[in-house]
Structures are given as C-alpha cells and as structure tokens.
Amino acid sequence: MNIYKEYQKLKLDKSYIGLEEGDTEGGYFCTPIGAKVIGWESGGIHYCFINGFDEIVFAVNPNGLIDDNGEEKNVYPLAENFKIFLQLILATNGVTAIEQIICFSKEKFEEFIVSDDNAILPEQQEVLNDLQEKLNLIPFETPYEYVKKLQSEFDYSQIKFTSEYYDALGIDIP
C-alpha cells in the first residue's frame, strides 16, 4: 500500500497541518486540468497531484506568489512524492511554510519557522506525532533547499490549465 493511502486511513484532524478535507476537484480558475486535490488550507490554497506528473505534490494558490525570478505563480511543486511532502510538513509544523518557500528567502523562511505565525498548538503537535509514528516518518532535514531546488528545475510550461485561467490572467493560451 502506498503512503498516501495509508495517510488517508488515519483518523486525524488534518486541518491542524493545513490539509483539511474538501472538494477533490479544486474548482478554482487556477486549478490545473487533471488535478486531484488532497487537502485545503485557508484562502482557497489547495494541494494536489496532477495527472501526468507522477507523484509530485503541488500547491495551488489562487492569489499567486512571486518567485525568485519575479514571476507570479499560482501552481508550483512542493515535493517529488507524498512521503517527502509529509516529511516536509513534519520539519515545518504544517504546510504553510512549505507553500511559501517559493517567495521566501532563506532568512525569511527561517524567521517564519520560529515566529508566532508558525507556533504549534497542542492538537497540531498531536497530529504531527501521529503522522511520524503511524507512518514511520522522520522530518526532512533541509526543507528550504529541497523545495527551492525542485521548483528551480521544474518545467512549469507542462502544466495544463482551462481557458478560464488564461482569460483571468490575460495571457494567450499556449
């Protein structure tokens, strides 16, 4: 059984780590074609697999974030597979810090990790402990470097969107 299926069977309140259950289709203008949503965070941010991209876990952010090249991204990879995604969550106490790496400098990331905005609630710690124990995971040692490398090497032009996406951003459909 793969780790995603094992994760789904866990009776945990996954909202404490930013992966609340909800619509698996997404439904936002920037949700890619072929996305299977695996969790929701506030503000419409959702996390998904996309058909044709193996096991890569993506963030979908309707507000968009500016990457290191000054380009706005609504969809970007976070992990090569779900196991690594969970290990990143263990290292950063939830999905928020991981999702923001695309627009964070190393210093800003490190500041965020220890800030009150990333403080751990007891219920959240319980979910993190359960994930670690029940799925036999360890926190990822270098989350920032890993995600930055993955994002810098990814070919964003391969992601397919609906015409609504291109219309909303005022760009031509490739």
C-alpha positions, 0 to 999 in steps of 0.5 A, spaced: 500 500 500 502 506 498 503 512 503 498 516 501 493 511 502 495 509 508 495 517 510 488 517 508 486 511 513 488 515 519 483 518 523 486 525 524 484 532 524 488 534 518 486 541 518 491 542 524 497 541 518 493 545 513 490 539 509 483 539 511 478 535 507 474 538 501 472 538 494 477 533 490 476 537 484 479 544 486 474 548 482 478 554 482 480 558 475 487 556 477 486 549 478 490 545 473 486 540 468 487 533 471 488 535 478 486 531 484 486 535 490 488 532 497 487 537 502 485 545 503 488 550 507 485 557 508 484 562 502 482 557 497 490 554 497 489 547 495 494 541 494 494 536 489 497 531 484 496 532 477 495 527 472 501 526 468 506 528 473 507 522 477 507 523 484 509 530 485 505 534 490 503 541 488 500 547 491 495 551 488 494 558 490 489 562 487 492 569 489 499 567 486 506 568 489 512 571 486 518 567 485 525 568 485 525 570 478 519 575 479 514 571 476 507 570 479 505 563 480 499 560 482 501 552 481 508 550 483 511 543 486 512 542 493 515 535 493 517 529 488 512 524 492 507 524 498 512 521 503 517 527 502 511 532 502 509 529 509 516 529 511 516 536 509 510 538 513 513 534 519 520 539 519 515 545 518 509 544 523 504 544 517 504 546 510 504 553 510 511 554 510 512 549 505 507 553 500 511 559 501 518 557 500 517 559 493 517 567 495 521 566 501 528 567 502 532 563 506 532 568 512 525 569 511 523 562 511 527 561 517 524 567 521 517 564 519 519 557 522 520 560 529 515 566 529 508 566 532 505 565 525 508 558 525 507 556 533 504 549 534 498 548 538 497 542 542 492 538 537 497 540 531 503 537 535 498 531 536 497 530 529 504 531 527 506 525 532 501 521 529 503 522 522 511 520 524 509 514 528 503 511 524 507 512 518 514 511 520 516 518 518 522 522 520 522 530 518 526 532 512 532 535 514 533 541 509 526 543 507 528 550 504 533 547 499 529 541 497 523 545 495 527 551 492 531 546 488 525 542 485 521 548 483 528 551 480 528 545 475 521 544 474 518 545 467 512 549 469 510 550 461 507 542 462 502 544 466 495 544 463 490 549 465 482 551 462 481 557 458 478 560 464 485 561 467 488 564 461 482 569 460 483 571 468 490 572 467 490 575 460 495 571 457 494 567 450 493 560 451 499 556 449 
